[in-house]
């Protein structure tokens, strides 16, 4: 395929974006019929093959089916991610310098500061770098070069617990199991059931 002008480039970008969303959501569609319907509709020539009431009924049923499939897929992915996380945590606790709290949170002290410790009700100012077990970065104030402030009781359980272990000036590495993170919810690029790894530097407590 050769993109010869701006119109073709824009068309390709839009088509690629739509196709990626179909793949991501697991949509099972007849692409040829969809493309023909798009072409006819864009020309104002699309035949009325279905009544509005029938369209609504079909789409409601299809959306329900897609949601059920998505939930089933997330459940399977979550089970796999939880198994991988459990194996990782079991091996990780045997590494030098790794400590574990009764909740299952594991942490490693990279730098020990000497400032005050936050309470769950405090607002903290931090730099952090979050990755999945495979090393994929899902969020990082470090890469954005912009520290973040937030109430400590309004984040995931692993953060609320872990940062209360830290003094201002400290830098810890946290290994957070799914039940202390997002559980079986899929958040952004974080799959359901994921164990998360964070490097966190506590800059200040307000």
C-alpha positions in Angstrom: 0.0 0.0 0.0 1.3 3.4 -1.0 -0.1 6.6 0.5 0.2 9.2 -2.2 -1.4 12.3 -0.7 -2.8 13.9 2.5 -6.3 12.5 1.9 -5.1 9.0 1.6 -2.9 9.4 4.7 -5.8 10.7 6.8 -8.0 7.9 5.5 -5.4 5.4 6.5 -4.9 6.8 9.9 -8.7 6.8 10.6 -9.1 3.3 9.3 -6.1 2.1 11.3 -7.5 3.6 14.5 -10.9 2.1 14.0 -9.4 -1.3 13.2 -7.2 -1.2 16.3 -10.3 -0.5 18.4 -12.1 -3.4 16.9 -9.2 -5.7 17.7 -8.8 -4.3 21.2 -12.5 -4.8 22.0 -12.7 -8.2 20.2 -15.5 -7.1 17.8 -16.6 -9.8 15.3 -17.8 -7.8 12.3 -18.2 -8.3 8.5 -15.7 -5.6 7.5 -16.8 -5.7 3.8 -20.4 -4.9 4.6 -19.4 -2.3 7.1 -17.2 -0.5 4.6 -19.9 -0.6 2.0 -22.4 0.8 4.4 -19.9 3.6 5.3 -19.4 4.4 1.7 -23.1 4.6 0.8 -23.9 6.6 4.0 -21.1 9.1 3.3 -22.7 9.6 -0.2 -26.2 9.9 1.1 -27.2 6.7 -0.7 -27.5 4.1 2.1 -30.7 2.1 1.6 -33.0 1.7 4.6 -32.7 -2.0 5.0 -33.7 -2.0 8.7 -36.3 0.0 10.6 -35.1 2.1 13.5 -36.8 -0.1 16.1 -35.1 -3.1 14.7 -31.7 -1.4 14.6 -32.0 -0.4 18.3 -33.0 -4.0 19.3 -30.2 -5.5 17.3 -27.6 -3.1 18.7 -28.8 -3.6 22.3 -28.5 -7.3 22.0 -25.1 -7.1 20.3 -23.7 -4.7 22.9 -24.8 -7.0 25.7 -23.1 -9.9 24.0 -19.9 -7.9 23.5 -20.0 -6.8 27.1 -20.4 -10.4 28.3 -17.6 -11.6 26.1 -15.3 -8.8 27.4 -16.1 -9.6 31.0 -15.4 -13.3 30.4 -12.1 -12.5 28.6 -11.1 -10.2 31.4 -11.9 -12.9 34.0 -9.6 -15.3 32.2 -6.9 -12.7 31.8 -7.3 -11.8 35.5 -6.9 -15.5 36.6 -3.7 -15.8 34.5 -2.3 -12.5 35.7 -3.0 -13.5 39.3 -1.2 -16.8 38.9 1.8 -15.0 37.4 1.7 -12.4 40.2 1.6 -15.1 42.9 4.6 -16.9 41.4 6.5 -13.6 41.1 5.8 -12.6 44.7 6.8 -16.0 46.0 10.1 -15.8 44.3 10.6 -12.1 45.0 10.3 -12.4 48.8 13.5 -14.6 48.8 15.6 -11.8 47.2 18.0 -9.8 49.4 16.5 -6.6 50.8 12.8 -7.5 50.1 10.4 -7.1 53.1 6.8 -8.1 53.3 3.9 -6.7 55.4 1.1 -8.8 56.8 -1.2 -7.6 53.9 1.1 -9.1 51.3 2.7 -5.8 50.2 6.4 -6.3 49.4 8.9 -3.4 49.4 12.6 -2.6 49.0 14.3 0.4 50.5 16.4 2.2 47.9 17.0 5.4 49.8 16.1 5.9 53.5 15.2 9.5 54.2 14.9 11.2 57.7 11.9 13.4 57.3 8.4 12.9 58.7 6.2 10.0 57.9 2.8 10.6 56.4 -0.6 9.5 57.8 -3.3 8.1 55.6 -5.2 11.4 56.0 -2.2 13.5 54.7 -1.5 14.9 51.2 1.8 13.6 49.8 4.0 14.9 47.1 5.8 12.2 45.2 7.7 11.1 42.1 6.8 7.6 40.9 7.5 5.1 38.1 5.0 2.3 37.6 5.5 -0.9 35.6 3.8 -4.3 35.0 5.7 -7.5 35.7 6.9 -7.6 32.0 8.5 -4.1 32.4 5.8 -2.2 30.5 5.5 1.3 31.9 1.8 2.2 32.6 2.4 5.5 34.4 5.3 7.6 35.4 5.7 11.1 36.9 9.4 10.6 36.4 9.0 10.4 32.6 6.7 13.4 32.6 9.2 15.2 34.8 6.4 16.5 37.0 5.9 15.4 40.6 2.3 14.7 41.8 0.3 15.5 45.0 -2.7 13.6 46.2 -4.5 12.6 49.4 -3.0 9.3 50.6 -6.4 7.8 51.4 -7.6 8.2 47.9 -5.2 5.9 46.1 -4.8 2.1 45.8 -4.4 0.2 49.1 -0.8 -0.7 48.4 0.1 3.0 48.1 -1.9 4.0 51.2 -0.1 1.4 53.2 3.3 1.6 51.6 3.9 5.3 51.8 3.1 5.4 55.5 6.3 3.3 55.9 8.4 6.0 54.3 10.0 9.1 55.6 10.3 12.2 53.5 13.4 11.9 51.4 13.0 8.1 51.0 12.8 6.2 47.8 11.2 2.7 48.0 10.3 0.1 45.5 6.9 -1.5 46.0 5.6 -4.8 44.7 1.8 -4.6 45.0 -0.4 -7.7 44.5 -3.7 -7.3 42.6 -5.8 -7.2 45.8 -3.9 -4.1 47.0 -4.0 -2.6 43.5 -6.9 -2.6 41.1 -8.1 -6.2 41.7 -9.9 -7.7 38.8 -10.6 -4.3 37.1 -8.8 -3.4 33.9 -7.5 0.1 34.1 -5.9 1.7 31.0 -3.2 -0.6 29.8 -3.2 -2.4 33.2 -4.8 -5.9 32.7 -7.2 -7.2 35.3 -5.5 -9.1 38.1 -2.2 -7.4 37.7 0.6 -7.2 40.2 2.2 -3.8 39.9 5.7 -2.5 40.6 6.3 1.1 41.7 9.4 3.1 42.5 8.2 5.9 44.7 10.2 8.9 46.0 8.4 10.8 48.9 9.2 14.4 48.4 7.0 16.1 50.9 4.0 15.7 53.2 1.4 18.5 53.4 
